[in-house]
Amino acid sequence: MLPIPLEIIDVIDLNNKYPVPALKRTATDKQKIIYADFINELMKNGTCDRFDEPFFKH
């Protein structure tokens, strides 16, 4: 797995029931962009094998 960027570490949920870290609603627009880039990199390099599940369950 890729290291989680420091800018978003406090606004993600690392719950194991999600296929990737879930973004909390309190994230700023800048944090949302960083999160989107992080998820994109996870998908590109294949470090997550649970992409058949929904990203967001809320």
DASUL-V215510 format. One record per helix or strand. SS is the DSSP state (H for helix, E for strand). FROM is the first residue (numbers start at 1). TO is the last residue. Records with the same first field share a line. If there is no record, write none. Layout:
SS: FROM-TO ; FROM-TO
This chain:
H: 6-11 ; 29-45
E: 12-13 ; 22-23
